[in-house]
Amino acid sequence: MAPKKQYYENVAATIIKNLEKRRMNGFYCADKESAIAKVLELMPAGSSVGWGGSMTLKDNGFFDAITGANAYQIIDRDTAKTKEEEKKIYSEICAANFFLMSTNAITLDGELVNVDGRGNRVSFLCYGPDNVIVVAGMNKVVTDVESGIKRVRNMAAPPNCVRLNKKTPCSVTGTCADCFSPDCICAQTVVTRLSFYPGRINVILVGEELGY
């Protein structure tokens, strides 16, 4: 096994052990293909499935695999054409069997660090759907919560703002200005240190660099 892959596997084993004490389930997949298979394995046929905005899931084939399986009741927020339709879809996601997302960072001690704009993604992580599946590349691993927040503000938010055409200082300079811009996507910070419902949150760590 290549040294980097072995390193990823070793670190993932540490995180998975720490997730257990936080009442979350952890899994390690060496690549995105096996991670997609694990996601499908965790979701029984017929399950209702929604998701949050995620470049990890979008760019790496997860959405295509789920929608192409023809086995699930898909709740796709992107189909909303009006605010009223969007609100209805979000209420359906809240009652879904599964919610899929990535995480902006995950600490070695098993804490999830997420920073959101409107807060819909983190709200479903905290409450609502029966189960949450979090898919994270090993590039999201940080030493602690403080490092996780710094990672989000300086490594994840700037490229996301560029992608979304947000007029924020970080989209121009590439670094956080702790701004109050109307376009700011760093409005809500959520640290998940424990799953209130044991086993509700499932974290799949992938031995590749995925997403921002």
C-alpha positions in Angstrom: 0.0 0.0 0.0 1.3 3.5 -0.9 2.4 5.5 2.2 -0.2 8.2 1.8 -3.0 5.6 1.5 -1.7 3.8 4.6 -1.6 7.2 6.4 -5.2 7.9 5.4 -6.3 4.5 6.6 -4.5 4.9 10.0 -5.9 8.4 10.6 -9.4 7.2 9.6 -9.2 4.4 12.1 -8.4 6.9 14.9 -11.3 9.1 13.8 -13.8 6.2 13.6 -12.9 5.1 17.1 -13.5 8.6 18.4 -16.8 8.8 16.4 -18.0 5.8 18.4 -17.8 7.6 21.7 -19.8 10.5 20.1 -22.6 8.0 19.2 -21.8 8.3 15.5 -21.0 5.4 13.1 -17.8 5.7 11.1 -16.6 3.9 7.9 -13.5 4.1 5.8 -13.5 3.7 2.0 -10.2 3.8 0.1 -11.8 5.6 -2.9 -14.9 7.3 -4.1 -16.2 4.3 -6.0 -16.3 2.2 -2.8 -17.7 5.1 -0.9 -20.6 5.4 -3.4 -21.2 1.6 -2.9 -21.3 2.1 0.9 -23.8 5.0 0.6 -26.1 2.8 -1.5 -25.6 -0.1 1.0 -26.6 2.1 3.9 -29.9 3.2 2.3 -32.6 0.5 1.9 -34.5 0.5 -1.4 -37.6 2.7 -1.2 -36.0 5.2 1.2 -36.7 8.9 0.8 -33.5 10.8 0.2 -32.6 14.5 0.2 -29.3 16.3 0.3 -27.5 19.5 1.0 -25.3 21.5 -1.3 -22.0 19.6 -1.6 -19.2 19.7 -4.2 -18.0 16.4 -2.7 -21.2 14.7 -3.7 -21.9 16.6 -6.9 -18.5 16.4 -8.5 -17.7 12.8 -7.6 -20.7 10.9 -8.9 -22.7 10.4 -5.7 -25.8 12.2 -6.9 -25.7 10.4 -10.3 -25.4 7.0 -8.6 -28.3 7.7 -6.2 -30.7 9.1 -8.8 -29.6 6.5 -11.4 -30.3 3.6 -9.0 -34.1 4.1 -9.5 -34.5 2.6 -6.0 -35.2 5.8 -4.0 -37.7 8.5 -3.5 -35.6 11.5 -4.5 -36.3 14.9 -2.9 -34.3 17.3 -5.0 -34.3 20.9 -3.9 -33.0 22.1 -7.2 -36.3 21.3 -8.8 -38.0 24.1 -6.9 -39.1 27.0 -9.2 -40.6 29.3 -6.6 -40.0 30.1 -2.9 -43.2 28.2 -2.1 -42.0 25.1 -3.9 -38.6 25.4 -2.2 -40.3 25.6 1.2 -42.4 22.5 0.5 -39.3 20.6 -0.6 -37.4 21.5 2.5 -40.3 20.3 4.7 -40.1 17.0 2.8 -36.4 16.7 3.3 -36.9 17.4 7.0 -39.1 14.3 7.1 -36.9 12.1 4.9 -35.4 8.8 5.7 -31.9 9.9 4.7 -30.1 13.2 4.3 -26.8 13.3 2.5 -24.1 15.9 2.9 -20.4 16.4 3.3 -18.7 18.2 6.2 -16.5 21.3 6.0 -14.1 19.7 8.4 -13.8 16.7 10.8 -11.4 16.7 13.7 -9.1 13.8 14.7 -11.3 13.5 17.8 -14.4 13.0 15.7 -16.2 16.3 15.8 -17.9 17.7 12.7 -17.3 21.3 11.9 -19.7 23.0 9.5 -20.3 26.7 8.4 -23.4 27.6 6.5 -25.1 30.6 5.0 -28.9 30.2 5.3 -28.4 27.2 7.6 -30.6 24.7 5.8 -27.8 22.1 5.5 -26.7 22.3 9.1 -30.3 22.3 10.4 -31.0 18.9 8.8 -27.7 17.6 10.2 -29.0 18.7 13.7 -32.6 17.6 13.4 -35.2 16.2 11.1 -34.3 13.3 8.7 -34.2 9.9 10.3 -30.6 9.3 9.2 -27.7 11.5 8.1 -24.9 10.3 5.9 -21.8 12.5 5.8 -19.2 11.8 3.1 -15.8 13.4 3.6 -12.5 13.2 1.8 -9.4 12.9 4.0 -8.5 16.5 3.0 -11.2 17.6 5.4 -9.4 16.2 8.5 -8.1 18.8 11.0 -6.5 18.6 14.4 -9.2 20.5 16.3 -12.3 22.6 16.1 -10.4 25.9 15.8 -8.4 24.5 12.9 -11.6 23.4 11.3 -13.2 26.8 11.4 -10.0 28.3 10.0 -10.0 25.7 7.2 -13.6 26.6 6.3 -13.1 30.3 6.2 -9.8 30.2 4.3 -9.9 27.1 2.2 -13.5 26.2 1.6 -15.5 29.4 1.6 -13.4 31.4 -0.9 -13.6 28.9 -3.8 -17.3 28.4 -3.0 -17.9 32.1 -3.2 -16.1 32.2 -6.5 -18.2 29.2 -7.7 -21.5 30.9 -6.6 -20.5 34.3 -7.9 -20.7 35.8 -4.4 -19.4 39.4 -4.0 -17.4 38.8 -0.9 -13.9 39.9 0.0 -12.7 36.3 0.1 -13.8 35.7 -3.4 -11.3 38.4 -4.5 -8.4 37.9 -2.1 -8.8 34.2 -1.4 -8.7 34.7 2.4 -11.4 35.4 5.0 -12.0 39.0 6.0 -14.6 38.2 8.7 -17.0 40.2 6.6 -20.7 41.1 7.0 -21.3 41.1 3.2 -24.9 40.4 2.1 -23.4 37.6 0.1 -21.5 36.1 3.1 -22.0 32.3 3.3 -20.4 32.0 6.7 -23.5 32.9 8.8 -24.0 29.8 10.9 -21.2 27.7 12.6 -22.2 24.3 14.0 -19.9 21.9 15.8 -21.4 18.4 16.2 -19.7 16.9 19.2 -22.3 14.2 19.8 -25.2 12.6 18.1 -28.2 13.1 20.3 -29.8 10.0 18.7 -27.2 7.2 18.8 -26.3 5.9 15.3 -28.3 8.6 13.4 -25.2 10.1 11.9 -23.0 8.0 9.6 -19.7 9.3 8.5 -17.9 7.9 5.5 -14.3 8.9 5.3 -12.8 8.5 1.8 -9.1 8.0 1.1 -9.0 10.8 -1.5 -9.2 14.5 -1.7 -12.8 15.4 -2.4 -14.6 18.8 -2.5 -13.3 22.0 -1.0 
